[in-house]
Each structure stands twice: as structure tokens, then as C-alpha cells.
């Protein structure tokens, strides 16, 4: 009997000693770097619990092999038992870098520290290019497919607006599963704020009666500008031409009016072809913007540089040569353009 008691006592001592040791062993694996050699993305899908996440990590070899993986799984369940994270798994993507431990990953998931992705709307993009970019992002929920531009604007609560020009060029951050409409809504709201602020600060005696007319002009300024510092000067030229009743004669409007027929070249026949956007033919502004103007282009339009210039021609390095008279402009065209490409028409052109 006494022998049995001694054996039982020894077992109790061994058990008491083993539990802390096992706990320390499990904890050590929870803190050890995971066997990853490059940045990985771990996704927690809707409805997934800790078991599903651990299964995926084990399947992909992220937990290691054998006892190593088992100890890590046990440690994860102990962590969950103490924190309750299994009941509040935050859906999203989580970045796992070399050197990160399983504990670091679990803490990210527990905090909802999801991976932020980004989309940049580029200044001067048109709506077709923006839609193509959105459609290419597999991390977005796509809800634009099959919708016309008018239907998109209706979804955004602006059924009376043409979509061109209304989405602010900027970098937008989002998480996996965000819808393309959500991105557009944010960009639309930002562009409306920018335009409203700019319109309130506009200079006097501008040839625009509404903020929308200023947005149209800003899109032309955006497309014409290769050097950002020239935006106010280019806006000043267009302001002068409108005030004098001259045609804008700017190539980007012709290109926009050509649509998908544009192949990289503008022919003389294209300059003569009447479209609502061909400012070599129409007077005043085209009916809608031709691109997405950025903040600087909008403010340059409502606060143009004071200038006597009525013409400008590209130098070939992104900058422009500005002229006050038609004679000066024609001389600049010969110097900067006609020597290189016969038949070139600059923007704005020499005709009135």
C-alpha cells in the first residue's frame, strides 16, 4: 500500500513538473518565427473560425512539420481560449513576413489589422480607363460589369451626371472584398468637395457660369499639361481664347471625340470632322469633361495665370512655348514641330 502511495506521489510530482514544461514548450513554438522565406498573405474568409485558419496554415506548410506544427496549433488554441479571438475573427487579408511568429499573426487577426491594398486613379485618365483598371483588380468585388456609364452614376446617386471627370485622381486604400462602386463613391465625393472648394475661391471674370464648366476646362488643362508648373499658364491661354470668342483648338478634345477610332495619330480629316468634342470645329467648351482632372488642374482653371498668350506649342520635352500673336505661334510651330513632322497641328492651333 505504501509503495502504491509513493508511486502515485511520484506521478503527481512528475505531472506537476511536466505541465509547466509542456506549457513552456508550446509557448516557445508560438513565439518562434514561422518557416516562411517571403512575404505571404493569409486570408480569413467570412464565417471561418480558428480551426479553418489553422488547417489552411498547416496545409500550406506555414506551421512547419510534425510536432512543430502540432505544438503551434495547441498554442494557438490556448491563445484563443484566453483571448476569445475565435468568436471575433476579423475577415480580411493579413500579411505574414519572414521572421513573424504564429503569435504575431494571431494578434493581427485578433486586432483586425488587415492588409490595406491601394488603387491610384491617375490624373488624365478617362472613365473607360478607370473602369478597365477597376476590372483588373481581383481583390475588389466587381459590381460594374454590364452597367452603362449612366447606370453607374445612378447607382452612385447622381443619375443626372455624365461620369467623365467626376472621380478625383488620388490613391485610395481598401481591403479585399471592397466593391468597385465603393471606390468610385469615395472618388466622386472627393472630386465634388475639391470642385466646390475651388469654385468658392475662383477668380473674377472667368468665362465659366457653373462649376461643371470649370470641371470641363480643368480636364482639358489636365490633358494638355506635360509639366505641372505650366497648368496655370495653359489655363490662362484657354481663358483668353474663350473670352475673345476664339475656338479652343485643342487636340485632346479631338482625340476624345474620336473614341476607339483613335489609333495614335490625328489626321487633317479628323480635325475637320464634326463631333461634339472637336474644338477645332465647335466654339466654346465640349459638352462634358474629357478626362479626370486632378486637384492642381481644377485650381489652375479657376485661378489661371494672368497672361497675354493666346497660343502654345509643345517643345518636345513636355514643356510648351507660349505666344501672344499668331505670327509668333506659327514661327514656334515651324521651330519645334514642323521640322520633325510635316503636317503637325499644335494645340491650340493657329486658326480662329
C-alpha positions in Angstrom: 0.0 0.0 0.0 2.7 2.4 1.0 4.6 1.5 -2.3 1.5 2.4 -4.3 1.2 5.7 -2.5 4.8 6.5 -3.2 4.4 5.7 -6.9 1.2 7.8 -7.1 3.0 10.7 -5.3 5.9 10.4 -7.8 3.5 10.5 -10.7 1.8 13.6 -9.2 5.2 15.3 -8.9 6.1 14.4 -12.5 2.8 15.7 -13.8 3.1 19.0 -11.9 6.6 19.4 -13.2 5.6 18.3 -16.7 2.7 20.7 -17.2 4.8 23.9 -16.9 7.5 22.3 -19.0 4.9 21.4 -21.7 3.4 24.9 -21.4 6.8 26.5 -21.9 7.5 24.2 -24.8 4.2 25.1 -26.5 4.8 28.8 -25.8 8.2 28.6 -27.3 6.8 27.4 -30.6 4.1 30.0 -30.5 6.8 32.7 -30.3 9.2 31.1 -32.8 9.5 32.5 -36.3 7.4 30.6 -38.8 9.2 28.8 -41.6 8.4 31.4 -44.4 11.1 32.9 -46.6 9.0 35.5 -48.4 6.0 37.8 -47.7 2.8 35.8 -47.7 -0.9 36.8 -47.5 -3.2 34.9 -45.1 -6.9 35.3 -45.8 -9.6 34.9 -43.2 -12.8 34.4 -45.1 -16.3 35.1 -44.0 -17.6 32.5 -41.5 -14.1 31.0 -41.0 -13.0 30.1 -37.4 -9.7 29.4 -35.9 -9.8 25.7 -37.0 -10.2 26.7 -40.6 -7.3 29.2 -40.4 -5.0 26.7 -38.7 -6.0 24.0 -41.2 -5.0 26.3 -44.1 -1.7 27.3 -42.5 -0.9 23.6 -41.9 -1.9 22.7 -45.5 0.4 25.4 -46.9 3.3 24.4 -44.7 3.4 27.6 -42.8 3.2 25.9 -39.4 6.1 23.6 -40.1 6.0 19.8 -39.8 5.3 17.1 -37.3 5.4 18.1 -33.6 6.4 21.6 -34.5 3.1 22.1 -36.3 1.2 20.3 -33.5 2.7 22.4 -30.8 1.9 25.6 -32.8 -1.8 24.5 -33.2 -2.1 23.8 -29.5 -0.5 27.1 -28.6 -3.0 28.9 -31.0 -5.9 27.2 -29.3 -4.6 28.2 -25.8 -4.2 31.8 -27.0 -7.8 31.7 -28.4 -9.1 30.3 -25.1 -7.6 33.1 -23.1 -8.5 35.9 -25.6 -11.8 34.7 -27.1 -10.5 35.5 -30.6 -12.3 32.6 -32.2 -15.6 34.3 -31.6 -14.5 37.5 -33.3 -12.4 36.6 -36.3 -11.9 39.6 -38.5 -12.5 38.9 -42.1 -9.7 40.1 -44.4 -6.1 39.6 -45.6 -3.2 39.6 -43.2 0.4 40.0 -44.2 2.9 37.5 -42.9 6.6 38.4 -43.3 9.8 36.4 -42.7 10.6 36.4 -39.0 6.9 36.7 -37.9 5.7 34.2 -35.4 2.3 32.5 -35.2 1.6 34.7 -32.2 2.3 37.8 -34.2 -0.2 36.6 -36.9 -2.8 35.7 -34.3 -2.5 39.1 -32.7 -3.0 40.8 -36.1 -6.1 38.7 -36.8 -7.4 39.5 -33.2 -6.9 43.2 -33.8 -8.3 43.2 -37.3 -5.0 44.6 -38.6 -6.0 43.7 -42.2 -3.8 44.3 -45.2 -4.5 47.6 -46.9 -4.4 47.5 -50.7 -4.2 50.6 -52.9 -5.6 51.9 -56.2 -4.3 55.0 -57.8 -6.6 56.9 -60.2 -4.1 58.7 -62.5 -4.5 62.3 -63.5 -5.8 62.5 -67.0 -7.4 59.0 -67.1 -10.8 58.9 -68.8 -13.7 56.9 -67.4 -13.1 54.0 -69.7 -9.5 53.6 -68.5 -10.6 53.9 -64.9 -13.2 51.1 -65.4 -10.6 48.9 -67.0 -8.3 49.4 -64.0 -11.0 48.5 -61.6 -12.0 45.4 -63.5 -8.3 44.2 -63.4 -8.2 44.2 -59.6 -9.1 40.7 -58.4 -9.2 41.8 -54.8 -12.3 44.0 -55.5 -15.9 42.9 -55.6 -17.0 43.7 -59.1 -20.4 45.3 -59.4 -19.9 47.5 -62.5 -19.9 44.7 -65.1 -22.6 45.2 -67.7 -23.5 48.7 -66.5 -23.5 51.7 -68.7 -21.9 54.9 -67.5 -25.4 56.4 -66.8 -26.3 53.3 -64.8 -23.1 53.6 -62.8 -23.9 57.2 -61.9 -27.5 56.2 -61.0 -26.0 53.5 -58.6 -23.9 56.3 -57.1 -26.9 58.5 -56.5 -26.0 61.0 -59.3 -28.3 60.0 -62.2 -28.1 63.4 -63.9 -24.3 63.4 -64.1 -22.1 62.2 -67.0 -19.4 60.0 -65.4 -16.4 61.6 -67.1 -14.3 63.9 -64.9 -16.1 63.2 -61.7 -13.6 60.8 -60.0 -10.7 62.5 -58.2 -7.2 61.3 -59.1 -5.8 60.1 -55.9 -4.5 56.9 -54.2 -7.4 55.0 -52.4 -6.8 52.3 -49.9 -9.1 49.4 -49.5 -9.3 45.9 -48.1 -10.1 42.7 -50.0 -13.8 42.4 -50.8 -14.4 46.2 -51.1 -16.7 46.8 -54.1 -15.6 48.9 -57.1 -18.7 51.0 -56.6 -17.4 51.9 -53.1 -14.1 53.1 -54.6 -16.0 55.2 -57.1 -18.3 56.7 -54.4 -15.2 57.8 -52.4 -13.6 59.3 -55.5 -16.8 61.0 -56.6 -17.3 62.5 -53.1 -13.7 63.8 -53.1 -14.0 65.4 -56.5 -17.2 67.1 -55.6 -15.5 68.6 -52.5 -12.5 69.7 -54.5 -14.6 71.4 -57.2 -16.9 73.1 -54.6 -13.9 74.5 -52.7 -12.2 75.6 -55.9 -15.4 77.3 -57.2 -15.8 79.2 -54.0 -12.2 80.6 -54.4 -12.4 81.3 -58.2 -11.0 84.4 -59.7 -13.3 87.1 -61.1 -14.3 87.5 -64.8 -13.9 83.8 -65.7 -15.7 82.6 -68.8 -17.5 79.8 -66.8 -21.0 80.1 -65.5 -21.1 76.9 -63.5 -18.6 74.7 -61.6 -19.3 72.0 -64.2 -18.0 74.2 -66.9 -14.8 74.7 -64.9 -14.5 71.0 -64.5 -14.7 70.5 -68.3 -12.0 73.1 -68.8 -9.9 71.5 -66.0 -10.0 68.2 -67.8 -8.6 69.9 -70.9 -5.9 71.6 -68.9 -5.0 68.2 -67.4 -4.7 66.5 -70.8 -2.7 69.4 -72.3 -0.1 69.6 -69.4 3.2 67.8 -69.5 4.9 70.0 -67.0 2.8 70.5 -63.8 4.1 74.1 -63.3 2.5 75.1 -66.7 -1.1 74.4 -65.7 -1.9 78.0 -64.7 -0.3 79.3 -67.9 -2.2 76.9 -70.1 -5.4 77.6 -68.2 -4.7 81.3 -68.8 -4.4 80.8 -72.6 -7.7 78.9 -72.7 -9.3 81.6 -70.6 -8.1 84.3 -73.0 -9.3 82.4 -76.0 -12.8 81.8 -74.6 -13.1 85.5 -73.5 -12.2 86.5 -77.1 -14.6 84.1 -78.7 -11.8 82.0 -80.3 -12.1 78.3 -80.7 -10.0 76.3 -78.2 -8.5 74.1 -81.0 -7.0 71.6 -78.6 -6.1 68.1 -79.8 -7.1 66.1 -76.7 -10.7 67.1 -77.3 -10.5 65.8 -80.9 -9.0 62.5 -79.6 -11.7 62.1 -77.0 -14.4 62.7 -79.7 -12.8 60.0 -81.9 -13.2 57.4 -79.2 -11.8 54.0 -80.0 -11.2 55.1 -83.6 -8.1 56.9 -82.4 -5.0 54.9 -83.2 -2.3 57.3 -82.0 -2.4 59.8 -84.9 -4.7 62.7 -85.7 -5.2 63.4 -89.5 -6.3 66.6 -91.1 -9.6 64.9 -91.8 -10.0 64.2 -88.1 -9.5 67.9 -87.3 -12.3 68.8 -89.8 -14.7 66.1 -88.7 -17.6 67.5 -86.7 -18.1 65.9 -83.3 -19.5 67.5 -80.1 -15.9 67.4 -78.8 -13.9 68.7 -81.7 -12.9 72.2 -80.6 -11.4 72.9 -84.0 -15.0 72.9 -85.2 -17.2 73.9 -82.3 -16.9 77.1 -80.3 -16.7 77.1 -76.5 -16.5 74.1 -74.4 -17.3 70.5 -75.2 -20.4 69.0 -73.6 -18.6 67.1 -70.9 -15.1 66.7 -69.4 -12.7 64.6 -71.4 -10.7 63.1 -68.5 -10.3 63.1 -64.7 -8.7 66.3 -63.7 -6.6 66.5 -60.5 -6.7 69.0 -57.7 -4.0 71.2 -59.3 -5.7 71.3 -62.7 -9.0 72.3 -61.2 -7.5 75.1 -59.1 -5.4 76.3 -62.1 -8.6 76.6 -64.1 -10.4 78.7 -61.6 -7.2 80.7 -60.8 -5.5 80.9 -64.1 -2.2 82.8 -64.6 -2.6 86.4 -65.9 -1.1 86.2 -69.4 -1.4 87.8 -72.8 -0.6 84.5 -74.5 -3.2 83.0 -76.9 -1.2 80.1 -78.3 1.2 77.4 -77.2 3.1 74.6 -78.9 4.9 71.6 -77.5 8.7 71.8 -77.4 9.1 68.1 -77.4 10.4 67.8 -73.9 7.0 68.0 -72.1 7.0 71.8 -71.9 5.4 74.4 -74.2 6.4 77.6 -75.9 3.7 80.3 -75.4 3.0 83.1 -77.9 0.9 86.3 -77.9 0.4 86.5 -81.6 -0.4 84.2 -84.5 2.8 85.2 -86.2 4.9 84.2 -83.1 3.0 81.0 -82.8 3.5 80.0 -86.4 7.2 80.7 -86.1 7.3 78.5 -82.9 5.4 75.7 -84.7 8.0 75.7 -87.5 10.8 75.6 -85.0 9.5 73.0 -82.6 7.2 70.8 -84.7 7.2 71.1 -88.5 10.9 70.3 -88.8 10.1 67.0 -87.1 6.7 66.0 -88.5 5.2 67.6 -91.6 1.5 68.4 -91.2 1.6 68.7 -87.4 -1.1 70.8 -85.9 -0.3 72.2 -82.4 -2.8 72.8 -79.6 -4.3 75.3 -79.6 -3.9 75.6 -83.4 -3.3 78.8 -85.3 -6.8 79.2 -86.8 -9.5 81.2 -85.2 
